[in-house]
Amino acid sequence: MKRVLAAVLVVAGLTAGAVMASVEDEIRARIQPIGEVCLQGEECGEAAAATETASSGPRSGSEVYDAVCMACHTTGAAGAPVIGDADAWAPRIDKGLDTLVSHAINGFNAMPAKGGCSSCPDEEIQASVEYIVEQSQ
């Protein structure tokens, strides 16, 4: 009887140990970090590699148009001239490319500065304006 009791206790102890290990693994999985902080100038492995590939230079005018400008300049929202509508664009184009670029960068009438893309550099905004003008002449 003592042997049976001892065997039951040993089996119960092993099972409890396995269950505790499983619970601890689940806890570690739930509280593991979801990211890491990478400061400028430090090697951070994957984060540094992702940043380098993401910034491959300025986007083309058509890429910026598709990402930012298209929402209003395809539908005419808020009175925006529609791309390709030569009659709507002619008086604007007559003011000169510098004026159009200035309006696009600084905002004009209902259009917010940079069309709402505050992270877009000025050169990308200029490229998108040139693209729109090419398509609208």
C-alpha positions in Angstrom: 0.0 0.0 0.0 2.8 2.4 0.8 4.4 1.6 -2.5 1.2 2.4 -4.4 0.8 5.6 -2.4 4.5 6.6 -3.1 4.0 5.8 -6.8 0.9 8.0 -6.9 2.7 10.8 -5.2 5.6 10.6 -7.6 3.3 10.7 -10.7 1.4 13.6 -9.2 4.6 15.5 -8.5 5.8 14.9 -12.1 2.5 16.0 -13.5 2.4 19.1 -11.3 6.0 20.0 -12.4 5.0 19.7 -16.1 1.9 21.8 -15.6 3.9 24.5 -13.7 6.5 24.6 -16.5 3.7 25.0 -19.1 2.1 27.8 -17.1 5.4 29.6 -16.8 6.0 29.3 -20.6 2.5 30.7 -21.2 3.3 33.6 -18.8 6.6 34.3 -20.5 4.8 34.3 -23.9 2.2 36.8 -22.7 4.7 39.3 -21.2 7.4 39.2 -23.8 8.3 42.5 -25.4 6.6 43.3 -28.6 9.3 45.6 -29.9 12.6 47.3 -29.0 13.8 50.8 -28.9 16.5 51.7 -31.4 18.3 54.9 -30.9 20.0 56.8 -33.7 23.6 55.7 -34.0 23.1 52.3 -32.5 23.1 49.0 -34.3 19.7 47.4 -33.8 19.6 44.6 -36.2 16.3 44.1 -38.1 15.1 47.6 -37.2 18.1 49.2 -38.9 17.8 47.1 -41.9 14.1 47.9 -42.3 14.8 51.6 -42.1 17.5 51.5 -44.7 15.3 49.7 -47.2 12.3 52.0 -46.5 14.1 55.2 -47.4 15.2 54.5 -50.9 14.9 58.1 -52.0 12.1 60.4 -53.0 9.0 59.0 -54.6 8.0 59.8 -58.1 5.2 62.3 -58.9 2.8 59.6 -59.8 3.5 57.6 -56.6 2.9 60.7 -54.5 -0.2 61.5 -56.4 -1.6 58.0 -55.9 -0.8 58.1 -52.2 -1.8 61.7 -51.3 -3.4 63.8 -54.1 -5.7 61.3 -55.7 -8.4 61.5 -53.0 -9.4 65.0 -54.0 -8.0 65.5 -57.5 -9.7 62.5 -58.9 -13.1 63.2 -57.4 -13.1 67.0 -57.3 -13.7 67.0 -53.5 -13.9 70.5 -51.9 -13.6 72.1 -55.3 -10.3 70.6 -56.2 -9.6 70.6 -60.0 -9.8 67.1 -61.4 -6.6 65.7 -62.9 -6.8 65.6 -66.7 -9.4 68.4 -66.9 -7.5 70.9 -69.1 -10.1 73.6 -68.8 -10.0 73.6 -65.0 -6.2 73.5 -64.9 -5.4 76.1 -67.6 -5.8 79.2 -65.4 -3.8 77.6 -62.7 -1.0 76.5 -65.0 -0.9 80.0 -66.4 0.1 81.3 -63.0 3.3 79.3 -63.3 4.7 76.1 -61.8 6.3 78.0 -59.0 2.9 79.3 -57.8 1.3 75.9 -58.1 4.2 74.3 -56.1 3.9 77.0 -53.5 0.2 76.5 -53.1 0.7 72.8 -52.9 3.4 73.1 -50.2 1.8 75.9 -48.1 -1.9 75.1 -48.8 -4.4 77.1 -50.8 -8.2 77.6 -50.3 -9.6 74.3 -49.1 -6.3 72.3 -49.7 -4.2 71.9 -46.6 -0.5 72.3 -46.7 1.1 69.4 -48.6 -2.3 68.0 -49.3 -2.3 66.8 -45.7 0.9 64.8 -46.0 3.1 66.5 -43.4 5.8 63.8 -43.8 6.2 64.4 -47.5 9.3 66.4 -48.4 8.9 69.5 -50.6 10.6 67.7 -53.5 8.0 65.0 -53.5 5.2 67.6 -53.5 6.8 69.4 -56.4 7.1 66.1 -58.3 3.4 65.4 -57.8 2.5 68.9 -59.0 4.6 68.4 -62.1 2.9 65.0 -62.7 -0.6 66.6 -62.3 0.3 69.4 -64.7 1.6 66.9 -67.3 -1.6 64.9 -67.1 -3.8 68.0 -67.3 -2.4 69.9 -70.3 
